Amino acid sequence: MQVQHVGYRIRGFYRVAGLGHLGEMTPKDAQHRLKILRFFEKHGLEATVDAFGVSRRTLYRWKKTFKEGGGNPAALTAQSSAPN
């Protein structure tokens, strides 16, 4: 009996299947920031600043980045802060 894999003779199947998991994997810092934003929406600015110690400006910047990223949590991943 011959065993064949699911993607047998389908060109590019395994490459695309490997990329499919990237969309669901978000870094832990992005997940934490998303959690803070959800708390911010539910409880307001003052409670969020007290609970997490994040500044007002940072919260609104994360909110803008999240909105511009189309609601994708991966958009909240920390970017390089090194000077140009």
PDB file of N, CA, C and O in Angstrom:
ATOM      1  N   MET A   1       0.840  -1.172   0.000  1.00  0.00           N
ATOM      2  CA  MET A   1       0.000   0.000   0.000  1.00  0.00           C
ATOM      3  C   MET A   1       0.894   1.247   0.000  1.00  0.00           C
ATOM      4  O   MET A   1       1.841   1.342   0.781  1.00  0.00           O
ATOM      5  N   GLN A   2       0.591   2.164  -0.853  1.00  0.00           N
ATOM      6  CA  GLN A   2       1.384   3.376  -0.986  1.00  0.00           C
ATOM      7  C   GLN A   2       0.704   4.519  -0.231  1.00  0.00           C
ATOM      8  O   GLN A   2      -0.493   4.755  -0.391  1.00  0.00           O
ATOM      9  N   VAL A   3       1.484   5.227   0.595  1.00  0.00           N
ATOM     10  CA  VAL A   3       0.954   6.340   1.380  1.00  0.00           C
ATOM     11  C   VAL A   3       1.338   7.642   0.694  1.00  0.00           C
ATOM     12  O   VAL A   3       2.504   7.858   0.364  1.00  0.00           O
ATOM     13  N   GLN A   4       0.351   8.511   0.481  1.00  0.00           N
ATOM     14  CA  GLN A   4       0.607   9.805  -0.140  1.00  0.00           C
ATOM     15  C   GLN A   4       0.228  10.910   0.839  1.00  0.00           C
ATOM     16  O   GLN A   4      -0.715  10.769   1.617  1.00  0.00           O
ATOM     17  N   HIS A   5       0.962  11.992   0.790  1.00  0.00           N
ATOM     18  CA  HIS A   5       0.709  13.129   1.662  1.00  0.00           C
ATOM     19  C   HIS A   5      -0.452  13.955   1.118  1.00  0.00           C
ATOM     20  O   HIS A   5      -0.840  13.821  -0.043  1.00  0.00           O
ATOM     21  N   VAL A   6      -0.995  14.806   1.978  1.00  0.00           N
ATOM     22  CA  VAL A   6      -2.144  15.629   1.609  1.00  0.00           C
ATOM     23  C   VAL A   6      -1.824  16.516   0.408  1.00  0.00           C
ATOM     24  O   VAL A   6      -2.647  16.646  -0.498  1.00  0.00           O
ATOM     25  N   GLY A   7      -0.651  17.120   0.390  1.00  0.00           N
ATOM     26  CA  GLY A   7      -0.303  18.042  -0.670  1.00  0.00           C
ATOM     27  C   GLY A   7       0.412  17.402  -1.844  1.00  0.00           C
ATOM     28  O   GLY A   7       1.074  18.094  -2.618  1.00  0.00           O
ATOM     29  N   TYR A   8       0.291  16.125  -1.983  1.00  0.00           N
ATOM     30  CA  TYR A   8       0.992  15.400  -3.049  1.00  0.00           C
ATOM     31  C   TYR A   8       0.573  15.923  -4.406  1.00  0.00           C
ATOM     32  O   TYR A   8      -0.615  15.963  -4.725  1.00  0.00           O
ATOM     33  N   ARG A   9       1.556  16.327  -5.212  1.00  0.00           N
ATOM     34  CA  ARG A   9       1.385  16.802  -6.587  1.00  0.00           C
ATOM     35  C   ARG A   9       0.630  18.127  -6.696  1.00  0.00           C
ATOM     36  O   ARG A   9       0.120  18.458  -7.767  1.00  0.00           O
ATOM     37  N   ILE A  10       0.552  18.888  -5.601  1.00  0.00           N
ATOM     38  CA  ILE A  10      -0.038  20.224  -5.656  1.00  0.00           C
ATOM     39  C   ILE A  10       1.107  21.206  -5.494  1.00  0.00           C
ATOM     40  O   ILE A  10       1.700  21.313  -4.420  1.00  0.00           O
ATOM     41  N   ARG A  11       1.408  21.910  -6.547  1.00  0.00           N
ATOM     42  CA  ARG A  11       2.565  22.793  -6.575  1.00  0.00           C
ATOM     43  C   ARG A  11       2.407  23.943  -5.572  1.00  0.00           C
ATOM     44  O   ARG A  11       1.411  24.666  -5.603  1.00  0.00           O
ATOM     45  N   GLY A  12       3.383  24.104  -4.694  1.00  0.00           N
ATOM     46  CA  GLY A  12       3.410  25.194  -3.719  1.00  0.00           C
ATOM     47  C   GLY A  12       2.543  24.964  -2.495  1.00  0.00           C
ATOM     48  O   GLY A  12       2.399  25.868  -1.672  1.00  0.00           O
ATOM     49  N   PHE A  13       1.966  23.790  -2.350  1.00  0.00           N
ATOM     50  CA  PHE A  13       1.056  23.517  -1.235  1.00  0.00           C
ATOM     51  C   PHE A  13       1.747  23.678   0.116  1.00  0.00           C
ATOM     52  O   PHE A  13       1.222  24.348   1.006  1.00  0.00           O
ATOM     53  N   TYR A  14       2.892  23.082   0.269  1.00  0.00           N
ATOM     54  CA  TYR A  14       3.564  23.108   1.568  1.00  0.00           C
ATOM     55  C   TYR A  14       4.101  24.493   1.908  1.00  0.00           C
ATOM     56  O   TYR A  14       4.158  24.862   3.081  1.00  0.00           O
ATOM     57  N   ARG A  15       4.490  25.252   0.910  1.00  0.00           N
ATOM     58  CA  ARG A  15       4.945  26.626   1.154  1.00  0.00           C
ATOM     59  C   ARG A  15       3.788  27.472   1.674  1.00  0.00           C
ATOM     60  O   ARG A  15       3.950  28.204   2.651  1.00  0.00           O
ATOM     61  N   VAL A  16       2.637  27.384   1.041  1.00  0.00           N
ATOM     62  CA  VAL A  16       1.473  28.155   1.460  1.00  0.00           C
ATOM     63  C   VAL A  16       0.961  27.658   2.812  1.00  0.00           C
ATOM     64  O   VAL A  16       0.551  28.463   3.647  1.00  0.00           O
ATOM     65  N   ALA A  17       0.980  26.376   3.031  1.00  0.00           N
ATOM     66  CA  ALA A  17       0.535  25.826   4.313  1.00  0.00           C
ATOM     67  C   ALA A  17       1.434  26.308   5.450  1.00  0.00           C
ATOM     68  O   ALA A  17       0.958  26.550   6.559  1.00  0.00           O
ATOM     69  N   GLY A  18       2.711  26.445   5.181  1.00  0.00           N
ATOM     70  CA  GLY A  18       3.634  26.946   6.192  1.00  0.00           C
ATOM     71  C   GLY A  18       3.396  28.404   6.524  1.00  0.00           C
ATOM     72  O   GLY A  18       3.604  28.821   7.664  1.00  0.00           O
ATOM     73  N   LEU A  19       2.964  29.183   5.549  1.00  0.00           N
ATOM     74  CA  LEU A  19       2.695  30.595   5.775  1.00  0.00           C
ATOM     75  C   LEU A  19       1.347  30.823   6.450  1.00  0.00           C
ATOM     76  O   LEU A  19       1.116  31.887   7.025  1.00  0.00           O
ATOM     77  N   GLY A  20       0.469  29.851   6.387  1.00  0.00           N
ATOM     78  CA  GLY A  20      -0.864  30.002   6.952  1.00  0.00           C
ATOM     79  C   GLY A  20      -0.866  30.204   8.457  1.00  0.00           C
ATOM     80  O   GLY A  20      -1.779  30.837   8.987  1.00  0.00           O
ATOM     81  N   HIS A  21       0.117  29.692   9.148  1.00  0.00           N
ATOM     82  CA  HIS A  21       0.163  29.817  10.599  1.00  0.00           C
ATOM     83  C   HIS A  21       0.702  31.171  11.049  1.00  0.00           C
ATOM     84  O   HIS A  21       0.549  31.528  12.218  1.00  0.00           O
ATOM     85  N   LEU A  22       1.322  31.926  10.164  1.00  0.00           N
ATOM     86  CA  LEU A  22       1.911  33.203  10.556  1.00  0.00           C
ATOM     87  C   LEU A  22       0.856  34.228  10.947  1.00  0.00           C
ATOM     88  O   LEU A  22       1.104  35.066  11.813  1.00  0.00           O
ATOM     89  N   GLY A  23      -0.309  34.175  10.329  1.00  0.00           N
ATOM     90  CA  GLY A  23      -1.355  35.140  10.633  1.00  0.00           C
ATOM     91  C   GLY A  23      -1.903  35.017  12.040  1.00  0.00           C
ATOM     92  O   GLY A  23      -2.337  36.008  12.627  1.00  0.00           O
ATOM     93  N   GLU A  24      -1.887  33.820  12.583  1.00  0.00           N
ATOM     94  CA  GLU A  24      -2.440  33.601  13.906  1.00  0.00           C
ATOM     95  C   GLU A  24      -1.413  33.784  15.023  1.00  0.00           C
ATOM     96  O   GLU A  24      -1.779  33.873  16.195  1.00  0.00           O
ATOM     97  N   MET A  25      -0.146  33.838  14.668  1.00  0.00           N
ATOM     98  CA  MET A  25       0.891  33.982  15.676  1.00  0.00           C
ATOM     99  C   MET A  25       1.187  35.464  15.897  1.00  0.00           C
ATOM    100  O   MET A  25       1.724  36.133  15.015  1.00  0.00           O
ATOM    101  N   THR A  26       0.839  35.965  17.064  1.00  0.00           N
ATOM    102  CA  THR A  26       1.170  37.345  17.393  1.00  0.00           C
ATOM    103  C   THR A  26       2.132  37.332  18.572  1.00  0.00           C
ATOM    104  O   THR A  26       1.985  36.524  19.489  1.00  0.00           O
ATOM    105  N   PRO A  27       3.107  38.216  18.551  1.00  0.00           N
ATOM    106  CA  PRO A  27       4.078  38.269  19.645  1.00  0.00           C
ATOM    107  C   PRO A  27       3.409  38.589  20.983  1.00  0.00           C
ATOM    108  O   PRO A  27       2.332  39.184  21.034  1.00  0.00           O
ATOM    109  N   LYS A  28       4.068  38.183  22.048  1.00  0.00           N
ATOM    110  CA  LYS A  28       3.504  38.381  23.389  1.00  0.00           C
ATOM    111  C   LYS A  28       3.350  39.859  23.746  1.00  0.00           C
ATOM    112  O   LYS A  28       2.402  40.226  24.441  1.00  0.00           O
ATOM    113  N   ASP A  29       4.264  40.712  23.282  1.00  0.00           N
ATOM    114  CA  ASP A  29       4.128  42.132  23.602  1.00  0.00           C
ATOM    115  C   ASP A  29       2.900  42.721  22.904  1.00  0.00           C
ATOM    116  O   ASP A  29       2.234  43.591  23.465  1.00  0.00           O
ATOM    117  N   ALA A  30       2.593  42.260  21.692  1.00  0.00           N
ATOM    118  CA  ALA A  30       1.408  42.736  20.985  1.00  0.00           C
ATOM    119  C   ALA A  30       0.134  42.250  21.683  1.00  0.00           C
ATOM    120  O   ALA A  30      -0.848  42.988  21.758  1.00  0.00           O
ATOM    121  N   GLN A  31       0.145  41.034  22.187  1.00  0.00           N
ATOM    122  CA  GLN A  31      -1.008  40.513  22.914  1.00  0.00           C
ATOM    123  C   GLN A  31      -1.239  41.306  24.199  1.00  0.00           C
ATOM    124  O   GLN A  31      -2.378  41.588  24.570  1.00  0.00           O
ATOM    125  N   HIS A  32      -0.146  41.662  24.872  1.00  0.00           N
ATOM    126  CA  HIS A  32      -0.254  42.449  26.107  1.00  0.00           C
ATOM    127  C   HIS A  32      -0.803  43.843  25.813  1.00  0.00           C
ATOM    128  O   HIS A  32      -1.643  44.349  26.557  1.00  0.00           O
ATOM    129  N   ARG A  33      -0.337  44.454  24.747  1.00  0.00           N
ATOM    130  CA  ARG A  33      -0.824  45.784  24.374  1.00  0.00           C
ATOM    131  C   ARG A  33      -2.298  45.743  23.986  1.00  0.00           C
ATOM    132  O   ARG A  33      -3.054  46.662  24.301  1.00  0.00           O
ATOM    133  N   LEU A  34      -2.699  44.685  23.310  1.00  0.00           N
ATOM    134  CA  LEU A  34      -4.103  44.534  22.950  1.00  0.00           C
ATOM    135  C   LEU A  34      -4.967  44.381  24.203  1.00  0.00           C
ATOM    136  O   LEU A  34      -6.068  44.927  24.276  1.00  0.00           O
ATOM    137  N   LYS A  35      -4.466  43.643  25.178  1.00  0.00           N
ATOM    138  CA  LYS A  35      -5.173  43.481  26.449  1.00  0.00           C
ATOM    139  C   LYS A  35      -5.339  44.835  27.139  1.00  0.00           C
ATOM    140  O   LYS A  35      -6.405  45.131  27.680  1.00  0.00           O
ATOM    141  N   ILE A  36      -4.298  45.648  27.121  1.00  0.00           N
ATOM    142  CA  ILE A  36      -4.370  46.983  27.720  1.00  0.00           C
ATOM    143  C   ILE A  36      -5.373  47.852  26.977  1.00  0.00           C
ATOM    144  O   ILE A  36      -6.130  48.591  27.607  1.00  0.00           O
ATOM    145  N   LEU A  37      -5.394  47.777  25.639  1.00  0.00           N
ATOM    146  CA  LEU A  37      -6.355  48.569  24.862  1.00  0.00           C
ATOM    147  C   LEU A  37      -7.791  48.149  25.147  1.00  0.00           C
ATOM    148  O   LEU A  37      -8.677  49.000  25.231  1.00  0.00           O
ATOM    149  N   ARG A  38      -8.032  46.863  25.296  1.00  0.00           N
ATOM    150  CA  ARG A  38      -9.387  46.379  25.626  1.00  0.00           C
ATOM    151  C   ARG A  38      -9.810  46.908  27.009  1.00  0.00           C
ATOM    152  O   ARG A  38     -10.954  47.317  27.203  1.00  0.00           O
ATOM    153  N   PHE A  39      -8.879  46.892  27.950  1.00  0.00           N
ATOM    154  CA  PHE A  39      -9.148  47.435  29.279  1.00  0.00           C
ATOM    155  C   PHE A  39      -9.453  48.927  29.182  1.00  0.00           C
ATOM    156  O   PHE A  39     -10.358  49.420  29.854  1.00  0.00           O
ATOM    157  N   PHE A  40      -8.710  49.641  28.358  1.00  0.00           N
ATOM    158  CA  PHE A  40      -8.888  51.074  28.152  1.00  0.00           C
ATOM    159  C   PHE A  40     -10.282  51.374  27.607  1.00  0.00           C
ATOM    160  O   PHE A  40     -10.942  52.308  28.063  1.00  0.00           O
ATOM    161  N   GLU A  41     -10.731  50.583  26.632  1.00  0.00           N
ATOM    162  CA  GLU A  41     -12.060  50.802  26.043  1.00  0.00           C
ATOM    163  C   GLU A  41     -13.165  50.543  27.059  1.00  0.00           C
ATOM    164  O   GLU A  41     -14.197  51.214  27.046  1.00  0.00           O
ATOM    165  N   LYS A  42     -12.950  49.577  27.930  1.00  0.00           N
ATOM    166  CA  LYS A  42     -13.988  49.193  28.882  1.00  0.00           C
ATOM    167  C   LYS A  42     -14.024  50.096  30.114  1.00  0.00           C
ATOM    168  O   LYS A  42     -15.105  50.471  30.569  1.00  0.00           O
ATOM    169  N   HIS A  43     -12.845  50.453  30.667  1.00  0.00           N
ATOM    170  CA  HIS A  43     -12.794  51.141  31.951  1.00  0.00           C
ATOM    171  C   HIS A  43     -12.364  52.602  31.878  1.00  0.00           C
ATOM    172  O   HIS A  43     -12.498  53.324  32.867  1.00  0.00           O
ATOM    173  N   GLY A  44     -11.858  53.052  30.750  1.00  0.00           N
ATOM    174  CA  GLY A  44     -11.496  54.450  30.618  1.00  0.00           C
ATOM    175  C   GLY A  44     -10.014  54.727  30.860  1.00  0.00           C
ATOM    176  O   GLY A  44      -9.235  53.841  31.211  1.00  0.00           O
ATOM    177  N   LEU A  45      -9.661  55.988  30.659  1.00  0.00           N
ATOM    178  CA  LEU A  45      -8.267  56.420  30.691  1.00  0.00           C
ATOM    179  C   LEU A  45      -7.649  56.334  32.085  1.00  0.00           C
ATOM    180  O   LEU A  45      -6.581  55.746  32.258  1.00  0.00           O
ATOM    181  N   GLU A  46      -8.305  56.907  33.058  1.00  0.00           N
ATOM    182  CA  GLU A  46      -7.710  57.004  34.400  1.00  0.00           C
ATOM    183  C   GLU A  46      -7.455  55.624  35.009  1.00  0.00           C
ATOM    184  O   GLU A  46      -6.400  55.389  35.600  1.00  0.00           O
ATOM    185  N   ALA A  47      -8.407  54.725  34.867  1.00  0.00           N
ATOM    186  CA  ALA A  47      -8.248  53.376  35.420  1.00  0.00           C
ATOM    187  C   ALA A  47      -7.105  52.627  34.722  1.00  0.00           C
ATOM    188  O   ALA A  47      -6.364  51.884  35.365  1.00  0.00           O
ATOM    189  N   THR A  48      -6.968  52.825  33.423  1.00  0.00           N
ATOM    190  CA  THR A  48      -5.917  52.146  32.660  1.00  0.00           C
ATOM    191  C   THR A  48      -4.539  52.657  33.054  1.00  0.00           C
ATOM    192  O   THR A  48      -3.606  51.872  33.220  1.00  0.00           O
ATOM    193  N   VAL A  49      -4.409  53.964  33.202  1.00  0.00           N
ATOM    194  CA  VAL A  49      -3.125  54.545  33.605  1.00  0.00           C
ATOM    195  C   VAL A  49      -2.741  54.057  34.996  1.00  0.00           C
ATOM    196  O   VAL A  49      -1.577  53.744  35.246  1.00  0.00           O
ATOM    197  N   ASP A  50      -3.710  53.991  35.899  1.00  0.00           N
ATOM    198  CA  ASP A  50      -3.428  53.496  37.252  1.00  0.00           C
ATOM    199  C   ASP A  50      -3.071  52.012  37.264  1.00  0.00           C
ATOM    200  O   ASP A  50      -2.163  51.595  37.983  1.00  0.00           O
ATOM    201  N   ALA A  51      -3.784  51.220  36.470  1.00  0.00           N
ATOM    202  CA  ALA A  51      -3.594  49.766  36.501  1.00  0.00           C
ATOM    203  C   ALA A  51      -2.306  49.320  35.809  1.00  0.00           C
ATOM    204  O   ALA A  51      -1.625  48.415  36.290  1.00  0.00           O
ATOM    205  N   PHE A  52      -1.973  49.947  34.690  1.00  0.00           N
ATOM    206  CA  PHE A  52      -0.846  49.462  33.883  1.00  0.00           C
ATOM    207  C   PHE A  52       0.350  50.408  33.852  1.00  0.00           C
ATOM    208  O   PHE A  52       1.430  50.005  33.420  1.00  0.00           O
ATOM    209  N   GLY A  53       0.190  51.648  34.295  1.00  0.00           N
ATOM    210  CA  GLY A  53       1.301  52.594  34.300  1.00  0.00           C
ATOM    211  C   GLY A  53       1.722  53.036  32.913  1.00  0.00           C
ATOM    212  O   GLY A  53       2.890  53.354  32.686  1.00  0.00           O
ATOM    213  N   VAL A  54       0.776  53.059  31.983  1.00  0.00           N
ATOM    214  CA  VAL A  54       1.046  53.470  30.602  1.00  0.00           C
ATOM    215  C   VAL A  54       0.531  54.893  30.434  1.00  0.00           C
ATOM    216  O   VAL A  54      -0.554  55.222  30.913  1.00  0.00           O
ATOM    217  N   SER A  55       1.301  55.733  29.758  1.00  0.00           N
ATOM    218  CA  SER A  55       0.899  57.129  29.613  1.00  0.00           C
ATOM    219  C   SER A  55      -0.272  57.276  28.635  1.00  0.00           C
ATOM    220  O   SER A  55      -0.544  56.399  27.815  1.00  0.00           O
ATOM    221  N   ARG A  56      -0.948  58.414  28.755  1.00  0.00           N
ATOM    222  CA  ARG A  56      -2.088  58.730  27.896  1.00  0.00           C
ATOM    223  C   ARG A  56      -1.676  58.741  26.434  1.00  0.00           C
ATOM    224  O   ARG A  56      -2.370  58.190  25.580  1.00  0.00           O
ATOM    225  N   ARG A  57      -0.551  59.369  26.153  1.00  0.00           N
ATOM    226  CA  ARG A  57      -0.060  59.476  24.780  1.00  0.00           C
ATOM    227  C   ARG A  57       0.211  58.092  24.186  1.00  0.00           C
ATOM    228  O   ARG A  57      -0.113  57.838  23.026  1.00  0.00           O
ATOM    229  N   THR A  58       0.794  57.220  24.966  1.00  0.00           N
ATOM    230  CA  THR A  58       1.097  55.870  24.492  1.00  0.00           C
ATOM    231  C   THR A  58      -0.189  55.108  24.168  1.00  0.00           C
ATOM    232  O   THR A  58      -0.258  54.410  23.157  1.00  0.00           O
ATOM    233  N   LEU A  59      -1.199  55.241  25.018  1.00  0.00           N
ATOM    234  CA  LEU A  59      -2.466  54.556  24.772  1.00  0.00           C
ATOM    235  C   LEU A  59      -3.093  55.004  23.459  1.00  0.00           C
ATOM    236  O   LEU A  59      -3.542  54.177  22.664  1.00  0.00           O
ATOM    237  N   TYR A  60      -3.122  56.293  23.236  1.00  0.00           N
ATOM    238  CA  TYR A  60      -3.726  56.797  21.998  1.00  0.00           C
ATOM    239  C   TYR A  60      -2.879  56.450  20.763  1.00  0.00           C
ATOM    240  O   TYR A  60      -3.421  56.250  19.676  1.00  0.00           O
ATOM    241  N   ARG A  61      -1.563  56.379  20.929  1.00  0.00           N
ATOM    242  CA  ARG A  61      -0.711  55.964  19.813  1.00  0.00           C
ATOM    243  C   ARG A  61      -0.953  54.499  19.470  1.00  0.00           C
ATOM    244  O   ARG A  61      -1.031  54.144  18.294  1.00  0.00           O
ATOM    245  N   TRP A  62      -1.072  53.649  20.483  1.00  0.00           N
ATOM    246  CA  TRP A  62      -1.375  52.234  20.238  1.00  0.00           C
ATOM    247  C   TRP A  62      -2.740  52.081  19.585  1.00  0.00           C
ATOM    248  O   TRP A  62      -2.918  51.257  18.688  1.00  0.00           O
ATOM    249  N   LYS A  63      -3.700  52.876  20.037  1.00  0.00           N
ATOM    250  CA  LYS A  63      -5.051  52.811  19.472  1.00  0.00           C
ATOM    251  C   LYS A  63      -5.035  53.190  17.993  1.00  0.00           C
ATOM    252  O   LYS A  63      -5.696  52.551  17.175  1.00  0.00           O
ATOM    253  N   LYS A  64      -4.278  54.231  17.656  1.00  0.00           N
ATOM    254  CA  LYS A  64      -4.162  54.664  16.266  1.00  0.00           C
ATOM    255  C   LYS A  64      -3.472  53.598  15.418  1.00  0.00           C
ATOM    256  O   LYS A  64      -3.912  53.308  14.305  1.00  0.00           O
ATOM    257  N   THR A  65      -2.406  53.021  15.933  1.00  0.00           N
ATOM    258  CA  THR A  65      -1.677  51.978  15.212  1.00  0.00           C
ATOM    259  C   THR A  65      -2.552  50.761  14.981  1.00  0.00           C
ATOM    260  O   THR A  65      -2.525  50.168  13.902  1.00  0.00           O
ATOM    261  N   PHE A  66      -3.326  50.387  15.986  1.00  0.00           N
ATOM    262  CA  PHE A  66      -4.228  49.248  15.872  1.00  0.00           C
ATOM    263  C   PHE A  66      -5.303  49.498  14.817  1.00  0.00           C
ATOM    264  O   PHE A  66      -5.635  48.604  14.038  1.00  0.00           O
ATOM    265  N   LYS A  67      -5.839  50.704  14.794  1.00  0.00           N
ATOM    266  CA  LYS A  67      -6.866  51.060  13.816  1.00  0.00           C
ATOM    267  C   LYS A  67      -6.296  51.093  12.399  1.00  0.00           C
ATOM    268  O   LYS A  67      -6.922  50.597  11.463  1.00  0.00           O
ATOM    269  N   GLU A  68      -5.102  51.681  12.243  1.00  0.00           N
ATOM    270  CA  GLU A  68      -4.463  51.734  10.920  1.00  0.00           C
ATOM    271  C   GLU A  68      -4.054  50.353  10.427  1.00  0.00           C
ATOM    272  O   GLU A  68      -3.979  50.125   9.220  1.00  0.00           O
ATOM    273  N   GLY A  69      -3.788  49.431  11.344  1.00  0.00           N
ATOM    274  CA  GLY A  69      -3.424  48.062  10.986  1.00  0.00           C
ATOM    275  C   GLY A  69      -4.624  47.204  10.633  1.00  0.00           C
ATOM    276  O   GLY A  69      -4.479  46.004  10.397  1.00  0.00           O
ATOM    277  N   GLY A  70      -5.808  47.801  10.594  1.00  0.00           N
ATOM    278  CA  GLY A  70      -7.004  47.063  10.222  1.00  0.00           C
ATOM    279  C   GLY A  70      -7.501  46.131  11.306  1.00  0.00           C
ATOM    280  O   GLY A  70      -8.180  45.149  11.009  1.00  0.00           O
ATOM    281  N   GLY A  71      -7.178  46.417  12.562  1.00  0.00           N
ATOM    282  CA  GLY A  71      -7.614  45.574  13.666  1.00  0.00           C
ATOM    283  C   GLY A  71      -6.758  44.334  13.857  1.00  0.00           C
ATOM    284  O   GLY A  71      -7.147  43.413  14.576  1.00  0.00           O
ATOM    285  N   ASN A  72      -5.597  44.305  13.219  1.00  0.00           N
ATOM    286  CA  ASN A  72      -4.690  43.175  13.348  1.00  0.00           C
ATOM    287  C   ASN A  72      -3.803  43.374  14.577  1.00  0.00           C
ATOM    288  O   ASN A  72      -3.077  44.365  14.649  1.00  0.00           O
ATOM    289  N   PRO A  73      -3.846  42.460  15.539  1.00  0.00           N
ATOM    290  CA  PRO A  73      -3.019  42.627  16.744  1.00  0.00           C
ATOM    291  C   PRO A  73      -1.522  42.657  16.461  1.00  0.00           C
ATOM    292  O   PRO A  73      -0.761  43.208  17.257  1.00  0.00           O
ATOM    293  N   ALA A  74      -1.086  42.082  15.355  1.00  0.00           N
ATOM    294  CA  ALA A  74       0.337  42.094  15.023  1.00  0.00           C
ATOM    295  C   ALA A  74       0.840  43.510  14.735  1.00  0.00           C
ATOM    296  O   ALA A  74       2.046  43.755  14.777  1.00  0.00           O
ATOM    297  N   ALA A  75      -0.071  44.445  14.444  1.00  0.00           N
ATOM    298  CA  ALA A  75       0.328  45.834  14.211  1.00  0.00           C
ATOM    299  C   ALA A  75       0.853  46.479  15.484  1.00  0.00           C
ATOM    300  O   ALA A  75       1.564  47.483  15.423  1.00  0.00           O
ATOM    301  N   LEU A  76       0.510  45.912  16.639  1.00  0.00           N
ATOM    302  CA  LEU A  76       0.935  46.482  17.919  1.00  0.00           C
ATOM    303  C   LEU A  76       2.322  45.999  18.351  1.00  0.00           C
ATOM    304  O   LEU A  76       2.776  46.346  19.441  1.00  0.00           O
ATOM    305  N   THR A  77       2.988  45.222  17.534  1.00  0.00           N
ATOM    306  CA  THR A  77       4.313  44.732  17.858  1.00  0.00           C
ATOM    307  C   THR A  77       5.265  45.909  18.017  1.00  0.00           C
ATOM    308  O   THR A  77       5.203  46.869  17.250  1.00  0.00           O
ATOM    309  N   ALA A  78       6.135  45.836  18.999  1.00  0.00           N
ATOM    310  CA  ALA A  78       7.074  46.928  19.273  1.00  0.00           C
ATOM    311  C   ALA A  78       8.006  47.138  18.083  1.00  0.00           C
ATOM    312  O   ALA A  78       8.563  46.186  17.536  1.00  0.00           O
ATOM    313  N   GLN A  79       8.161  48.383  17.700  1.00  0.00           N
ATOM    314  CA  GLN A  79       9.048  48.756  16.610  1.00  0.00           C
ATOM    315  C   GLN A  79      10.378  49.242  17.181  1.00  0.00           C
ATOM    316  O   GLN A  79      10.484  49.520  18.375  1.00  0.00           O
ATOM    317  N   SER A  80      11.368  49.339  16.340  1.00  0.00           N
ATOM    318  CA  SER A  80      12.674  49.815  16.770  1.00  0.00           C
ATOM    319  C   SER A  80      12.588  51.283  17.175  1.00  0.00           C
ATOM    320  O   SER A  80      11.950  52.090  16.499  1.00  0.00           O
ATOM    321  N   SER A  81      13.233  51.613  18.278  1.00  0.00           N
ATOM    322  CA  SER A  81      13.262  53.002  18.743  1.00  0.00           C
ATOM    323  C   SER A  81      14.645  53.618  18.565  1.00  0.00           C
ATOM    324  O   SER A  81      14.938  54.672  19.129  1.00  0.00           O
ATOM    325  N   ALA A  82      15.485  52.965  17.787  1.00  0.00           N
ATOM    326  CA  ALA A  82      16.823  53.478  17.545  1.00  0.00           C
ATOM    327  C   ALA A  82      16.752  54.717  16.646  1.00  0.00           C
ATOM    328  O   ALA A  82      15.922  54.768  15.738  1.00  0.00           O
ATOM    329  N   PRO A  83      17.595  55.699  16.880  1.00  0.00           N
ATOM    330  CA  PRO A  83      17.562  56.898  16.035  1.00  0.00           C
ATOM    331  C   PRO A  83      18.056  56.590  14.623  1.00  0.00           C
ATOM    332  O   PRO A  83      18.863  55.686  14.406  1.00  0.00           O
ATOM    333  N   ASN A  84      17.551  57.360  13.686  1.00  0.00           N
ATOM    334  CA  ASN A  84      17.948  57.187  12.288  1.00  0.00           C
ATOM    335  C   ASN A  84      19.283  57.857  12.035  1.00  0.00           C
ATOM    336  O   ASN A  84      19.788  57.822  10.913  1.00  0.00           O
TER     337      ASN A  84
END
